[in-house]
Amino acid sequence: GKSMSVKVTLGKLQDENRLASTEQNNQGGSNGMDDGQAPVEQTLDKLGLRVMPSDDGNGVQIVDVDPDSDAADKGLKAGEKITAVNNQEVKSAADIQKVIQDAQKDGRKKALFQIEDQNGNRFVALGLG
């Protein structure tokens, strides 16, 4: 199929929130995101990972890996991106948690993570804990 652009409005901020958001951004400096909100680190405890939305909106950036976790044993490192879990694109920790919950409901013990780094893509199976 051909590519097409679609404009979607998810909601509108009230003026108060917009002002507060701008003030916070001025104090904290720019993070390169244009929505006025800093990317938030999120913890995936069961996986031993801390992640945040990636700069380009494609996947989530790994911020930290628990050295005692299955993720560390499988070679995941801070700076790499998780772009998909079980062949479903992810853009936040919430996306990853949803895919994992669905896998657990299906009785699965592991999930397949697509990891992107400067050398390309690889797939890693991680235990769901």
DRENFIDREN-245187 format. One record per residue: residue number from 1; residue in one letter; x, y, z of N, C-alpha, C in turn. Coordinates in steps of 0.02 Angstrom, whole numbers, plus 50000, padded with zeros to 5 digits. Example, Ala and Ser with C-alpha at 12.3 -4.5 7.8 and 13.67 -1.06 7.14 Angstrom:
residues 2
<site 1; 'a'; <50660; 49716; 50390>; <50615; 49775; 50390>; <50660; 49835; 50390>>,
<site 2; 's'; <50642; 49888; 50354>; <50684; 49947; 50357>; <50645; 50002; 50394>>,
***
This chain:
residues 129
<site 1; 'g'; <50041; 49941; 50000>; <50000; 50000; 50000>; <50043; 50062; 50000>>,
<site 2; 'k'; <50011; 50118; 49987>; <50049; 50180; 49986>; <50048; 50213; 50054>>,
<site 3; 's'; <50098; 50254; 50066>; <50105; 50291; 50129>; <50058; 50350; 50129>>,
<site 4; 'm'; <50026; 50363; 50188>; <49984; 50422; 50193>; <49990; 50451; 50263>>,
<site 5; 's'; <49982; 50516; 50268>; <49987; 50550; 50332>; <49917; 50560; 50361>>,
<site 6; 'v'; <49911; 50549; 50427>; <49848; 50557; 50461>; <49860; 50601; 50522>>,
<site 7; 'k'; <49819; 50652; 50531>; <49826; 50696; 50590>; <49778; 50672; 50643>>,
<site 8; 'v'; <49805; 50660; 50704>; <49765; 50634; 50759>; <49772; 50680; 50819>>,
<site 9; 't'; <49717; 50699; 50849>; <49719; 50739; 50911>; <49699; 50693; 50968>>,
<site 10; 'l'; <49745; 50682; 51015>; <49733; 50638; 51072>; <49698; 50674; 51129>>,
<site 11; 'g'; <49705; 50739; 51132>; <49675; 50779; 51185>; <49705; 50848; 51185>>,
<site 12; 'k'; <49675; 50892; 51223>; <49700; 50960; 51226>; <49719; 50976; 51298>>,
<site 13; 'l'; <49777; 51009; 51306>; <49798; 51031; 51372>; <49763; 51096; 51389>>,
<site 14; 'q'; <49747; 51105; 51453>; <49721; 51168; 51475>; <49779; 51217; 51478>>,
<site 15; 'd'; <49763; 51282; 51474>; <49816; 51333; 51474>; <49861; 51328; 51535>>,
<site 16; 'e'; <49833; 51314; 51595>; <49873; 51309; 51656>; <49927; 51256; 51648>>,
<site 17; 'n'; <49908; 51198; 51624>; <49957; 51144; 51615>; <50010; 51162; 51565>>,
<site 18; 'r'; <49990; 51196; 51513>; <50038; 51216; 51462>; <50090; 51263; 51491>>,
<site 19; 'l'; <50068; 51311; 51532>; <50114; 51358; 51563>; <50161; 51322; 51611>>,
<site 20; 'a'; <50134; 51278; 51652>; <50176; 51241; 51700>; <50227; 51199; 51662>>,
<site 21; 's'; <50205; 51168; 51608>; <50251; 51126; 51569>; <50307; 51168; 51540>>,
<site 22; 't'; <50291; 51228; 51514>; <50342; 51272; 51485>; <50391; 51294; 51538>>,
<site 23; 'e'; <50366; 51312; 51597>; <50410; 51333; 51651>; <50459; 51278; 51671>>,
<site 24; 'q'; <50434; 51217; 51677>; <50477; 51161; 51695>; <50531; 51151; 51642>>,
<site 25; 'n'; <50511; 51157; 51580>; <50559; 51146; 51526>; <50614; 51199; 51527>>,
<site 26; 'n'; <50596; 51261; 51542>; <50646; 51314; 51545>; <50696; 51302; 51600>>,
<site 27; 'q'; <50673; 51277; 51657>; <50719; 51264; 51713>; <50764; 51205; 51697>>,
<site 28; 'g'; <50736; 51153; 51667>; <50774; 51092; 51657>; <50814; 51091; 51593>>,
<site 29; 'g'; <50805; 51140; 51550>; <50840; 51139; 51486>; <50801; 51098; 51435>>,
<site 30; 's'; <50821; 51102; 51373>; <50786; 51067; 51320>; <50811; 50996; 51314>>,
<site 31; 'n'; <50765; 50950; 51302>; <50785; 50881; 51292>; <50776; 50859; 51220>>,
<site 32; 'g'; <50761; 50906; 51177>; <50754; 50890; 51106>; <50685; 50866; 51087>>,
<site 33; 'm'; <50639; 50861; 51136>; <50572; 50839; 51121>; <50528; 50901; 51114>>,
<site 34; 'd'; <50480; 50899; 51068>; <50443; 50960; 51055>; <50375; 50961; 51089>>,
<site 35; 'd'; <50359; 50912; 51131>; <50294; 50912; 51165>; <50297; 50945; 51233>>,
<site 36; 'g'; <50356; 50970; 51253>; <50361; 51006; 51316>; <50368; 50961; 51377>>,
<site 37; 'q'; <50371; 50896; 51367>; <50377; 50851; 51423>; <50442; 50812; 51418>>,
<site 38; 'a'; <50477; 50807; 51474>; <50539; 50769; 51476>; <50523; 50694; 51471>>,
<site 39; 'p'; <50565; 50656; 51436>; <50553; 50584; 51435>; <50562; 50556; 51506>>,
<site 40; 'v'; <50519; 50510; 51524>; <50520; 50484; 51593>; <50550; 50414; 51592>>,
<site 41; 'e'; <50598; 50404; 51637>; <50626; 50338; 51645>; <50573; 50293; 51677>>,
<site 42; 'q'; <50569; 50232; 51653>; <50521; 50185; 51680>; <50558; 50120; 51695>>,
<site 43; 't'; <50538; 50087; 51750>; <50571; 50026; 51771>; <50529; 49966; 51753>>,
<site 44; 'l'; <50563; 49917; 51724>; <50532; 49852; 51711>; <50565; 49802; 51759>>,
<site 45; 'd'; <50543; 49803; 51822>; <50576; 49765; 51875>; <50586; 49691; 51859>>,
<site 46; 'k'; <50534; 49659; 51833>; <50538; 49587; 51821>; <50592; 49571; 51769>>,
<site 47; 'l'; <50607; 49619; 51726>; <50657; 49608; 51674>; <50725; 49634; 51694>>,
<site 48; 'g'; <50728; 49673; 51748>; <50791; 49703; 51770>; <50813; 49760; 51725>>,
<site 49; 'l'; <50765; 49796; 51696>; <50781; 49850; 51649>; <50750; 49916; 51672>>,
<site 50; 'r'; <50786; 49971; 51658>; <50756; 50038; 51661>; <50759; 50066; 51590>>,
<site 51; 'v'; <50702; 50092; 51567>; <50698; 50115; 51498>; <50665; 50184; 51496>>,
<site 52; 'm'; <50672; 50217; 51438>; <50636; 50279; 51425>; <50621; 50282; 51351>>,
<site 53; 'p'; <50569; 50319; 51331>; <50554; 50325; 51260>; <50616; 50349; 51221>>,
<site 54; 's'; <50628; 50320; 51163>; <50687; 50340; 51125>; <50677; 50408; 51092>>,
<site 55; 'd'; <50732; 50441; 51075>; <50730; 50508; 51046>; <50691; 50510; 50980>>,
<site 56; 'd'; <50697; 50457; 50940>; <50665; 50457; 50875>; <50594; 50428; 50876>>,
<site 57; 'g'; <50569; 50409; 50935>; <50502; 50383; 50941>; <50495; 50310; 50919>>,
<site 58; 'n'; <50551; 50279; 50901>; <50551; 50210; 50879>; <50580; 50165; 50933>>,
<site 59; 'g'; <50536; 50132; 50971>; <50560; 50088; 51024>; <50574; 50125; 51088>>,
<site 60; 'v'; <50605; 50089; 51136>; <50624; 50119; 51200>; <50699; 50110; 51210>>,
<site 61; 'q'; <50730; 50161; 51238>; <50802; 50161; 51252>; <50814; 50127; 51319>>,
<site 62; 'i'; <50861; 50081; 51322>; <50880; 50051; 51385>; <50926; 50099; 51421>>,
<site 63; 'v'; <50907; 50118; 51483>; <50944; 50166; 51523>; <50992; 50129; 51570>>,
<site 64; 'd'; <50968; 50073; 51598>; <51008; 50036; 51647>; <50986; 49963; 51646>>,
<site 65; 'v'; <51034; 49919; 51659>; <51019; 49847; 51662>; <51044; 49821; 51729>>,
<site 66; 'd'; <51000; 49787; 51766>; <51020; 49756; 51830>; <51071; 49701; 51815>>,
<site 67; 'p'; <51132; 49705; 51844>; <51184; 49657; 51828>; <51166; 49585; 51847>>,
<site 68; 'd'; <51117; 49575; 51891>; <51097; 49507; 51912>; <51038; 49481; 51872>>,
<site 69; 's'; <51016; 49517; 51821>; <50956; 49498; 51784>; <50971; 49453; 51724>>,
<site 70; 'd'; <50917; 49421; 51699>; <50920; 49381; 51638>; <50941; 49426; 51580>>,
<site 71; 'a'; <50918; 49489; 51580>; <50935; 49536; 51526>; <51011; 49547; 51522>>,
<site 72; 'a'; <51043; 49554; 51581>; <51116; 49563; 51583>; <51150; 49500; 51559>>,
<site 73; 'd'; <51125; 49442; 51580>; <51155; 49378; 51559>; <51151; 49369; 51483>>,
<site 74; 'k'; <51098; 49398; 51452>; <51089; 49392; 51380>; <51125; 49448; 51342>>,
<site 75; 'g'; <51161; 49491; 51378>; <51203; 49542; 51345>; <51170; 49608; 51331>>,
<site 76; 'l'; <51110; 49622; 51358>; <51079; 49687; 51348>; <51119; 49740; 51385>>,
<site 77; 'k'; <51126; 49799; 51354>; <51166; 49852; 51383>; <51129; 49919; 51378>>,
<site 78; 'a'; <51146; 49965; 51423>; <51120; 50032; 51420>; <51140; 50062; 51353>>,
<site 79; 'g'; <51094; 50100; 51323>; <51108; 50131; 51258>; <51077; 50094; 51200>>,
<site 80; 'e'; <51061; 50030; 51210>; <51028; 49992; 51157>; <50953; 50007; 51159>>,
<site 81; 'k'; <50918; 49990; 51104>; <50846; 50003; 51101>; <50809; 49937; 51095>>,
<site 82; 'i'; <50751; 49934; 51128>; <50703; 49879; 51118>; <50652; 49907; 51069>>,
<site 83; 't'; <50649; 49878; 51009>; <50603; 49904; 50959>; <50539; 49862; 50953>>,
<site 84; 'a'; <50542; 49798; 50975>; <50483; 49756; 50972>; <50488; 49700; 51023>>,
<site 85; 'v'; <50430; 49677; 51046>; <50426; 49619; 51091>; <50374; 49572; 51061>>,
<site 86; 'n'; <50394; 49509; 51051>; <50350; 49460; 51018>; <50321; 49488; 50953>>,
<site 87; 'n'; <50364; 49519; 50914>; <50346; 49547; 50848>; <50295; 49603; 50851>>,
<site 88; 'q'; <50286; 49635; 50909>; <50241; 49693; 50915>; <50284; 49754; 50931>>,
<site 89; 'e'; <50276; 49807; 50891>; <50315; 49868; 50903>; <50299; 49896; 50972>>,
<site 90; 'v'; <50351; 49921; 51006>; <50341; 49952; 51072>; <50372; 50022; 51071>>,
<site 91; 'k'; <50339; 50068; 51107>; <50363; 50137; 51111>; <50368; 50161; 51184>>,
<site 92; 's'; <50348; 50118; 51232>; <50349; 50137; 51303>; <50354; 50074; 51346>>,
<site 93; 'a'; <50370; 50084; 51409>; <50371; 50028; 51457>; <50301; 49997; 51461>>,
<site 94; 'a'; <50249; 50039; 51457>; <50180; 50014; 51461>; <50166; 49966; 51402>>,
<site 95; 'd'; <50191; 49982; 51342>; <50182; 49938; 51285>; <50215; 49870; 51299>>,
<site 96; 'i'; <50276; 49872; 51326>; <50312; 49810; 51341>; <50274; 49769; 51393>>,
<site 97; 'q'; <50250; 49803; 51446>; <50213; 49767; 51498>; <50150; 49735; 51471>>,
<site 98; 'k'; <50116; 49769; 51425>; <50055; 49741; 51396>; <50070; 49677; 51357>>,
<site 99; 'v'; <50123; 49680; 51315>; <50141; 49621; 51275>; <50161; 49563; 51322>>,
<site 100; 'i'; <50198; 49579; 51375>; <50218; 49527; 51423>; <50158; 49497; 51458>>,
<site 101; 'q'; <50111; 49540; 51479>; <50050; 49514; 51512>; <50011; 49468; 51466>>,
<site 102; 'd'; <50006; 49488; 51402>; <49971; 49446; 51354>; <50007; 49379; 51346>>,
<site 103; 'a'; <50074; 49380; 51345>; <50113; 49318; 51338>; <50102; 49273; 51399>>,
<site 104; 'q'; <50102; 49304; 51459>; <50091; 49265; 51520>; <50022; 49234; 51521>>,
<site 105; 'k'; <49971; 49271; 51497>; <49903; 49244; 51494>; <49901; 49183; 51448>>,
<site 106; 'd'; <49943; 49183; 51396>; <49946; 49127; 51350>; <49990; 49070; 51377>>,
<site 107; 'g'; <50016; 49078; 51439>; <50056; 49026; 51470>; <50129; 49026; 51449>>,
<site 108; 'r'; <50152; 49080; 51419>; <50222; 49083; 51397>; <50267; 49103; 51455>>,
<site 109; 'k'; <50328; 49075; 51454>; <50377; 49090; 51506>; <50430; 49140; 51482>>,
<site 110; 'k'; <50433; 49151; 51416>; <50483; 49196; 51387>; <50450; 49239; 51334>>,
<site 111; 'a'; <50483; 49296; 51320>; <50461; 49339; 51266>; <50522; 49354; 51222>>,
<site 112; 'l'; <50510; 49365; 51158>; <50563; 49378; 51110>; <50570; 49454; 51100>>,
<site 113; 'f'; <50627; 49481; 51120>; <50640; 49553; 51116>; <50684; 49567; 51055>>,
<site 114; 'q'; <50664; 49616; 51014>; <50705; 49639; 50959>; <50746; 49697; 50985>>,
<site 115; 'i'; <50813; 49689; 50984>; <50859; 49739; 51011>; <50897; 49771; 50954>>,
<site 116; 'e'; <50901; 49838; 50955>; <50936; 49875; 50903>; <50996; 49911; 50934>>,
<site 117; 'd'; <51054; 49904; 50904>; <51112; 49943; 50925>; <51148; 49967; 50862>>,
<site 118; 'q'; <51208; 49995; 50871>; <51243; 50024; 50813>; <51262; 49971; 50761>>,
<site 119; 'n'; <51263; 49907; 50780>; <51280; 49853; 50734>; <51220; 49823; 50698>>,
<site 120; 'g'; <51160; 49846; 50715>; <51100; 49819; 50683>; <51052; 49791; 50733>>,
<site 121; 'n'; <51013; 49741; 50712>; <50962; 49711; 50754>; <50981; 49640; 50774>>,
<site 122; 'r'; <50957; 49620; 50834>; <50963; 49550; 50855>; <50902; 49533; 50896>>,
<site 123; 'f'; <50889; 49469; 50905>; <50833; 49447; 50944>; <50857; 49411; 51006>>,
<site 124; 'v'; <50825; 49426; 51063>; <50845; 49397; 51128>; <50781; 49373; 51162>>,
<site 125; 'a'; <50782; 49310; 51185>; <50726; 49283; 51224>; <50739; 49296; 51298>>,
<site 126; 'l'; <50694; 49331; 51331>; <50702; 49345; 51403>; <50646; 49312; 51442>>,
<site 127; 'g'; <50665; 49284; 51500>; <50615; 49255; 51545>; <50570; 49309; 51572>>,
<site 128; 'l'; <50507; 49292; 51584>; <50458; 49342; 51605>; <50454; 49348; 51681>>,
<site 129; 'g'; <50491; 49307; 51718>; <50494; 49314; 51790>; <50436; 49286; 51828>>,
***
